[in-house]
Amino acid sequence: MRHTPVLLTAALTLAAISSGLVPALGQQPPAPPSWKQGQPSELADSALSPHAQPPAPKAAAEIPVDKIKVPAGFKVSLWASGINNARVMTWGDKGTLFVSSRVAGNVYAVIDKGGTREVKTIAKGLNLPNGVAFRDGTLYVAEIHRITRMDGIEDKLDSPPPMTVVYDTLPKDAPHGWKYLAFGPDGKLYFNIGAPCNICLPPDTHANISRVNSDGTGFEYFAHGVRNSVGFDWHPVTKELYFATHARDWLGEDVPNDRLDHAPRKGLHFGFPFCHQGDIPDPEFGKGRSCGEFAAPLLKTGPHVAGNGVQFYTGSMFPPEYKHRMFLAQRGSWNRTQKSGFRVMMVTLRPGDVPKYEVFAEGWMQGDGFWGRPVYTQQMKDGSLLISDDYAGAIYRVAYQR
Amino acid sequence: MLIVGAATATSAPAPAADVEAGRRKADACGACHGPTGTSSIPTTPSLAGQPPIYLHWQLMLFRDGRRKDPQMTPLAAALSEADMADLAAWYAAQPPVAPARTPLTAPQAHRGRTLGEQFHCFACHGAALEGREYAPRLSTLHVDYLTSQLRRFKAGTRGDLDGTMTSAAQSLTDEAIVEIARFIAGAPAP
């Protein structure tokens, strides 16, 4: 409860003391659950709230893959199913696909057996283990409170090695505490430390993208004012960082936009909590600040769309114009009456111009409902593209047929 | 924009579940949770009418060691995914029954409701604390169970799917825990 405005805190404390509720002076009134935090009083009865994650994945027969629409020449198939809460995908050196989850607390290994895929749970009971990254035989796993490593994991899928701590000097806040994790071109591990709230003035330790050496030394903040980025990648040529950010809730149906950002160097500030989508000052925290102080978004990606996975395409299967395009998986909205997102977008960078922004895959949303939530992508060796769906617990493969 | 979530207006799909199979599988559970999921043991929760998603996730938390209990941990370890779905579906389908009430005094009821509002209990558990999705029905739980769980959430020792309740309990004084539990358990029947 660090960020309730002083006047409100004082009023609530006085009211509580006068009614005999608060045993000691200085007791702070509690924060609402973070999804509800920042909700204006006139929306207190809003029916909108986050979609619950189902406890079990959908059976293969219940997954309507044919509903997923892609451009002409592309074909979608169900590549793997039964992977509860499947999220980030990363390749091992020997062809194992490692898959993370969030609330399910598991990390999986998926072994391609030609026509079928075998799924093994290699770690369970973890603290929202969204981040997985692989290098030199070692799998790195990011939970809320720590980054750990599993050495030689690909040879030990049936008796996984212990998880050895790499770095654990991390905040333990649950809201936006789950992490994306990836190796940068400098060999460092990059991850987000999200704002511990919907909207607040976060402590200096939060709302950033950080990096640390793979041995746990040399921690530093890389980007500031980032509410929560759970997907990023580096341009294959310039090696510069691009990342997606989820914007705050309860400011409106159509604002603010989520953003796609470009951080060509360390130390930039991207505006949170003072300015949203580059041009909307926060009604509370934006007072006395200007959006011009902060790095503007490269692209406004739509309100409440929940952009997660960001990945540059480097394969040769797709048509030539796809080279170095970015895929942006949007898990979809909850804080919007008319749902938005639930699709995979593609972003084509254009020097000196706003990027071209088009739908690549959609169909998880049907009418007012949805049956799946695309959340991350991963390129296969042959240049086809995997898309994970944490709601259906599945992975799709998109291939191009010449 | 997902924040740590608690509940939703859109129903998540129920996993393929067999209610009748759940009834048979629940035989072993009845000794503590009651034959139709209404417990007469103060420290054991009533399961009748709980949201199926909540029940299923809790069994998974026990199985995976994220929620610990001397009785439940070994029982959950022996359950398959289908067992969990079936049990959750059967208990969810049983009519909720409130335990015997100790009537609240008017000041107790007022204090309890004020605390419940101040601590945002109704935001996820519902206006009548009837529960939805991740958030259990509180209105049928015993005061002793409610008190012990709130104390454990505050201590960080009660498994929590996404951290929402652990966060919520941090600013509760023990006096407030007792007041809130007494209010919930003493509120009118659902």
Interface residues (C-beta under 8 A of the other chain):
Chain A: M1 L12 A16 S19 G20 L21 P23 A24 Q27 Q28 P29 P30 A31 P32 P33 S34 W35 K36 Q37 A47 L48 S49 P50 H51 A52 Q53 P54 P55 A56 K58 A59 E62 V103 A104 G105 N106 K124 G125 L128 I144 D173 A174 P175 H176 G177 N198 H246 A247 R248 D249 D258 H304 A306 R331 S333 W334 N335 G369 W371
Chain B: M1 L2 I3 V4 G5 A6 A7 T8 A9 T10 A12 P13 P15 A16 I53 H56 W57 M60 D64 G65 R66 E81 M84 A85 A88 R111 T114 L115 Q118 F119 H120 A123 C124 E133 Y134 D160 L161 D162 G163 T164 T166 S167 A168 Q170 S171 L172 T173 E175 A176
